[in-house]
Amino acid sequence: MSRVEKARVEFAEHVARSLKDGIVPWQHKDLPAAPVQSAASGNSYRGLNAMYLMGRCAEAGFDDPRFITASEANKRDLWVRKGEHGVPLEHWSVKEGKPEVRMYVVFNAAQLSGDLSKLPATNAPADLETARERLKEAGVALSADSDVAAYRNAVKNLVSKFAEEAGFTRDVHTPELMALRANIASTFVMREIGIPVEQPEGLPTKSWAASINHDPSQFYKATRDGSHIAKGVLASMTQEREAHLFRAAEERGEAQKAQEVVAEAVSIPRGADFNLSTGPDTDLSATQEAVVAAAEKELRASASRHESNASSNVLAQAHETAKKQLGSGTVVTSAQAGRAYDGKIAAVLGGGTDKVAIQMLSDNHAVLHTIRDAATQSALKVGEEMTLTVDADWNSVVQGRQNKQDKRSELVREGMKR
């Protein structure tokens, strides 16, 4: 297990313990009112790094939301006091065409000695008047005498609306996990615009804890999605709403094609968030994370799913044939319900009611389809480019042909509608 993955798992388990006790760490009553931020750039942290920092603030009782590396502090004639411990954060970059992670450590401003006025001033906390103006830009009108509950409900409604429009609700398989994403997103938004954060009653914290204990990656995937939803909602408070909705639609479309790059993704630490921008404070990439998450899910589910959908002999033969077609380094996975796949039909194996079609998605990735539909069996043509869709019972049928230009045009039309 990599250092990054180990840190993530340990933190997720810590979060699960708090949730089991009914405490939501990112809504802890002792956290700073303002969002955690870089004391070097002044930018707010979001995503998993923000969770790490809020956890540290709650644990140590820091009321200053600013964090900085020791080297950046030294440039400002500040230094970390002896015996102080920092918080390891993640920074993702690309080296020689491949994603690479490094850990770096930041310290809270309260852990520094020297003239703290040399640091950027703390962002916010804004007041409700500021929040009211920001919400007004998003199309939400609140009166000056509205109570805090009205502001919180307005944010929750904006989060719910954006999550639905951008496709997040379609990709999360349980209402509880969607509620976790919405709660995280709402918290990020409220801290950013100046609405006091308070843990609401009736949250399914024990259900969240159970999901995270079963699969720690559920926490950082929820954090990733919640961060992107928050970014979209905050964009709706500016003139960027339509552009951000289009980008979100584009990212979700890319996530649907994640299996095409599974051969590269499987070597990346489970659930890794990729920061492909310019610095540790920039937002994480939903597209790259979706690739990793989809690849992980695909590989984990393929064997058990297809043993129940077709005979093991036919599947073994199909797997072996695909390896011969594309080489021993090929990743052979299984078609997922609700997905559409474009690619060349390499072979159709088996007989009777159960057949398996091998479809080549790329030079190093093949997908196996269970074919029970008689019309589909007769329509499959080896060597032809075809689009196959998978129904809820994991059976694939021929949808037709759709080239990349058609898909791009469809995405553009969808983005314009939104």
C-alpha positions in Angstrom: 0.0 0.0 0.0 1.4 3.4 -1.0 2.0 6.1 1.5 -0.8 8.2 0.0 -3.3 5.3 0.1 -2.3 4.4 3.6 -2.9 8.0 4.8 -6.2 8.0 3.0 -7.4 4.8 4.5 -6.3 5.8 8.0 -8.1 9.1 7.7 -11.2 7.5 6.3 -11.3 5.1 9.2 -10.9 8.0 11.7 -13.8 9.8 10.0 -15.9 6.7 10.1 -15.4 6.4 13.9 -16.6 10.0 14.3 -19.6 9.4 12.1 -20.5 6.2 14.0 -20.6 8.4 17.1 -23.0 10.8 15.3 -20.3 13.5 14.8 -19.7 15.0 11.3 -16.0 16.2 11.4 -16.3 18.8 8.7 -19.2 20.4 10.6 -17.5 20.3 14.0 -18.6 23.2 16.2 -15.0 24.2 17.0 -13.8 24.7 13.5 -12.9 28.1 12.2 -15.8 29.9 10.6 -13.8 30.7 7.5 -12.7 28.0 5.0 -9.2 26.6 5.5 -6.8 28.4 3.1 -3.2 28.6 2.0 -1.3 31.3 3.8 1.0 31.5 0.8 -1.5 32.1 -1.9 -4.7 33.0 0.0 -6.6 30.3 -1.9 -9.2 28.2 -0.1 -8.5 24.4 0.1 -11.2 22.0 -1.1 -11.4 18.3 -1.6 -9.6 15.8 0.5 -6.8 18.3 1.5 -9.5 20.5 3.0 -10.8 17.6 5.0 -7.3 16.8 6.3 -6.9 20.4 7.5 -10.4 20.7 9.0 -9.7 17.5 10.9 -6.4 18.9 12.3 -8.2 22.2 13.3 -10.8 20.3 15.2 -8.2 18.1 16.9 -5.8 20.8 17.9 -8.4 23.6 18.5 -6.9 25.9 15.8 -9.2 28.9 15.2 -6.9 30.3 12.5 -7.8 28.7 9.1 -4.4 29.5 7.4 -1.8 26.9 6.6 1.6 27.1 5.0 4.7 25.0 4.3 7.8 25.6 6.4 9.8 26.8 3.4 7.1 29.3 2.4 7.0 30.5 6.0 10.8 31.0 6.1 10.6 33.2 3.0 8.5 35.6 5.1 10.9 35.5 8.1 8.6 33.1 10.0 9.5 29.7 11.3 7.8 26.7 12.8 8.2 26.4 16.5 10.2 23.4 17.8 8.1 20.3 18.5 5.1 21.3 16.3 3.7 18.7 13.9 2.3 19.5 10.5 -0.4 18.0 8.3 0.6 15.9 5.2 -1.3 16.9 2.1 -1.3 15.6 -1.5 -0.1 17.2 -4.7 -0.6 15.5 -8.0 1.3 16.4 -11.2 2.3 14.8 -14.5 5.8 13.6 -15.1 6.8 12.2 -18.4 3.2 11.8 -19.3 2.2 9.9 -16.2 0.5 11.1 -13.0 2.7 11.4 -10.0 1.9 12.2 -6.4 4.1 13.8 -3.7 3.2 14.5 -0.1 4.0 17.9 1.4 3.5 19.2 5.0 1.8 22.4 6.0 1.5 24.0 9.4 -1.2 26.2 10.9 -0.4 29.9 11.4 -0.8 29.3 15.2 2.3 27.0 15.0 4.5 29.8 13.7 6.8 32.3 15.4 7.3 35.8 14.0 5.3 38.6 12.6 2.1 36.9 11.3 1.0 40.2 9.6 3.4 39.1 6.8 0.9 36.5 5.8 -2.2 37.2 3.7 -5.2 38.1 5.7 -7.7 35.4 6.5 -10.4 34.9 3.9 -13.9 35.7 5.2 -15.7 34.7 7.4 -18.2 36.7 5.5 -21.6 37.7 7.0 -25.1 36.9 6.0 -25.4 40.1 4.0 -22.6 38.9 1.8 -24.2 35.5 1.6 -27.5 37.1 0.6 -25.9 39.0 -2.3 -24.1 35.8 -3.5 -27.3 33.8 -3.3 -29.1 36.6 -5.2 -26.6 36.1 -8.1 -27.7 32.4 -8.2 -31.3 33.4 -8.5 -32.3 33.0 -4.8 -34.0 36.0 -3.3 -33.9 36.2 0.5 -35.2 39.1 2.6 -32.9 40.9 5.0 -34.7 39.5 8.0 -34.4 35.8 6.8 -33.0 33.5 9.5 -29.9 31.4 9.2 -32.1 28.3 8.5 -33.4 29.9 5.3 -29.8 30.6 4.1 -28.8 27.0 4.8 -31.9 25.6 3.0 -31.2 27.8 0.0 -27.7 26.4 -0.3 -28.9 22.8 0.1 -31.5 23.4 -2.7 -28.8 24.9 -5.0 -26.5 21.9 -4.2 -29.3 19.4 -5.0 -30.2 21.2 -8.2 -26.7 21.4 -9.5 -25.9 17.7 -8.6 -29.0 16.6 -10.6 -28.2 18.9 -13.6 -24.5 17.8 -13.7 -25.3 14.1 -13.5 -23.9 13.3 -10.1 -27.2 11.8 -8.8 -27.2 9.3 -11.7 -23.7 8.0 -10.9 -24.2 7.4 -7.1 -25.9 4.1 -6.3 -27.5 4.8 -2.9 -29.4 7.8 -1.6 -27.3 7.8 1.6 -24.0 8.2 -0.4 -25.6 11.0 -2.4 -26.7 12.6 0.8 -23.0 12.4 2.0 -21.9 14.3 -1.2 -24.6 16.9 -0.7 -23.7 17.5 2.9 -20.0 17.9 2.0 -20.8 20.3 -0.9 -23.2 22.3 1.3 -20.5 22.7 4.0 -17.9 23.9 1.5 -20.4 26.5 0.0 -21.6 27.8 3.3 -18.1 28.3 4.7 -17.1 30.1 1.4 -20.0 32.6 1.4 -20.3 33.2 5.1 -23.2 31.1 6.4 -22.6 29.7 9.9 -22.1 25.9 9.6 -24.0 23.6 12.0 -24.5 19.9 11.9 -28.2 19.3 11.2 -30.3 16.7 12.9 -31.3 13.4 11.3 -28.2 12.8 9.2 -27.6 9.1 8.4 -24.2 9.2 10.0 -24.2 5.5 11.0 -25.0 4.5 7.4 -22.1 6.7 6.1 -19.8 5.1 8.7 -20.8 1.6 7.6 -20.2 2.4 3.9 -16.8 3.9 4.6 -15.7 1.0 6.9 -16.7 -1.4 4.1 -14.8 0.6 1.5 -12.7 3.5 2.7 -12.5 4.9 -0.9 -16.2 5.9 -0.6 -15.2 8.8 1.7 -12.7 10.4 -0.6 -14.8 9.8 -3.7 -17.7 11.5 -1.9 -15.3 14.3 -0.9 -14.1 14.7 -4.5 -17.7 14.9 -5.8 -18.8 17.2 -3.0 -16.0 19.5 -3.9 -16.9 19.6 -7.5 -20.6 20.2 -6.7 -19.6 23.1 -4.4 -17.4 24.5 -7.2 -20.4 24.4 -9.5 -22.7 26.1 -7.0 -20.2 28.8 -6.3 -19.9 29.4 -10.0 -23.7 29.8 -10.2 -23.2 32.9 -8.0 -21.1 34.5 -10.8 -21.5 34.7 -14.5 -19.9 31.3 -15.0 -22.9 29.1 -14.4 -23.6 27.9 -17.9 -19.9 27.4 -18.7 -19.5 25.3 -15.6 -22.5 23.2 -16.3 -21.1 22.4 -19.7 -17.8 21.5 -18.2 -19.5 19.3 -15.7 -21.5 17.5 -18.4 -18.2 17.0 -20.3 -16.5 15.6 -17.3 -19.3 13.1 -16.6 -19.2 12.1 -20.3 -15.5 11.4 -20.0 -16.1 9.3 -16.9 -18.4 7.1 -18.9 -15.5 6.3 -21.2 -13.1 5.5 -18.3 -12.7 1.9 -19.2 -10.9 3.0 -22.4 -7.9 3.9 -20.4 -8.1 1.3 -17.7 -4.8 -0.2 -18.6 -3.1 3.0 -17.4 -5.4 3.7 -14.5 -5.1 0.4 -12.7 -1.5 1.2 -11.6 -2.6 4.4 -9.8 -3.4 4.2 -6.0 -7.0 3.4 -5.4 -9.3 6.4 -5.6 -6.5 8.9 -6.2 -7.5 12.5 -6.9 -5.4 14.0 -9.6 -4.3 17.7 -9.3 -3.0 18.3 -12.8 -2.9 22.1 -12.5 -0.2 24.4 -11.3 -0.1 24.1 -7.5 -1.2 22.3 -4.4 -4.1 24.7 -3.8 -5.8 24.2 -7.2 -8.9 22.1 -7.6 -8.8 18.3 -8.2 -9.7 16.8 -11.6 -13.0 14.9 -11.6 -12.3 13.4 -14.9 -9.1 11.7 -13.9 -10.5 10.6 -10.6 -13.5 9.1 -12.4 -11.2 7.2 -14.6 -9.5 5.6 -11.6 -12.7 4.9 -9.7 -14.4 3.4 -12.7 -11.4 1.3 -13.5 -11.2 0.0 -10.0 -14.9 -0.8 -9.9 -14.8 -2.5 -13.3 -11.9 -4.8 -12.4 -13.4 -5.7 -9.0 -16.8 -6.5 -10.3 -16.0 -8.2 -13.6 -15.1 -11.7 -12.4 -18.1 -12.3 -10.1 -20.6 -10.7 -12.4 -19.8 -12.6 -15.5 -19.6 -16.0 -13.7 -23.3 -15.6 -13.1 -24.1 -14.4 -16.7 -22.3 -16.9 -18.9 -20.6 -20.3 -18.5 -17.1 -20.1 -17.1 -15.8 -22.1 -20.1 -17.0 -19.5 -22.6 -15.7 -16.7 -20.5 -12.3 -18.3 -20.1 -12.2 -18.9 -23.8 -13.2 -15.3 -24.5 -10.6 -14.0 -22.1 -7.9 -16.1 -23.7 -8.9 -15.0 -27.2 -8.9 -11.4 -26.2 -5.4 -11.7 -24.8 -4.2 -13.4 -28.0 -5.9 -10.7 -30.1 -4.3 -7.7 -28.3 -1.4 -9.2 -26.4 -0.6 -10.5 -22.9 -0.5 -6.9 -21.5 -4.2 -6.3 -22.5 -6.7 -5.5 -19.8 -9.9 -7.6 -20.4 -12.9 -6.3 -18.4 -16.7 -6.9 -18.4 -19.4 -4.6 -19.8 -21.2 -2.7 -17.1 -25.0 -2.2 -16.8 -26.3 1.1 -18.1 -23.2 1.7 -20.3 -22.7 2.1 -24.1 -19.6 0.8 -25.7 -18.1 1.7 -29.1 -15.5 -0.5 -30.7 -14.7 -3.3 -33.2 -16.2 -6.8 -32.6 -13.2 -9.1 -32.4 -15.0 -12.4 -31.9 -18.2 -14.0 -30.9 -17.9 -17.2 -28.8 -20.2 -19.8 -27.3 -23.4 -21.3 -28.5 -27.1 -21.7 -27.6 -28.6 -18.9 -25.5 -25.3 -17.8 -24.0 -22.7 -16.1 -26.2 -19.9 -13.8 -25.4 -18.8 -11.0 -27.7 -15.3 -9.6 -27.5 -15.3 -5.9 -28.3 -12.0 -4.0 -28.7 -12.2 -0.5 -27.1 -8.5 0.4 -27.7 -5.3 -1.3 -28.6 -4.8 -2.5 -25.0 -8.4 -2.9 -23.7 -11.1 -5.4 -24.6 -14.6 -5.7 -23.0 -16.6 -8.9 -22.8 -20.4 -8.7 -23.5 -22.9 -11.4 -22.5 -25.3 -11.8 -25.5 -28.6 -13.6 -24.9 -30.8 -11.6 -27.3 -31.3 -13.6 -30.6 -31.5 -10.4 -32.7 -28.3 -9.2 -31.3 -26.5 -12.5 -31.9 -27.5 -12.4 -35.5 -26.6 -8.7 -35.9 -23.1 -9.0 -34.6 -20.5 -8.9 -37.3 -16.9 -9.7 -36.5 -14.6 -6.9 -37.7 -17.3 -4.2 -37.7 -17.4 -1.1 -35.5 -20.5 -1.3 -33.4 -22.2 0.3 -30.4 -23.4 -2.1 -27.8 -25.5 -1.1 -24.8 -25.9 -3.1 -21.6 -29.2 -3.4 -19.8 -29.9 -3.8 -16.1 -29.5 -7.6 -16.3 -26.0 -7.2 -17.8 -27.2 -8.4 -21.2 -25.8 -6.5 -24.2 -27.7 -5.5 -27.3 -26.8 -3.7 -30.6 -27.7 0.0 -30.5 -26.1 0.8 -33.8 -23.1 3.0 -34.8 -22.0 6.3 -33.4 -18.7 7.8 -34.3 -16.7 10.2 -32.1 -17.9 13.2 -34.0 -21.5 12.2 -33.4 -20.7 11.9 -29.7 -19.0 15.3 -29.6 -21.9 17.0 -31.3 -24.3 15.3 -28.9 -22.3 16.6 -25.9 -22.2 20.1 -27.3 -26.0 20.1 -27.8 -26.5 18.8 -24.3 -24.2 21.5 -22.9 -26.1 24.2 -24.8 -29.4 23.0 -23.4 -28.0 23.3 -19.9 
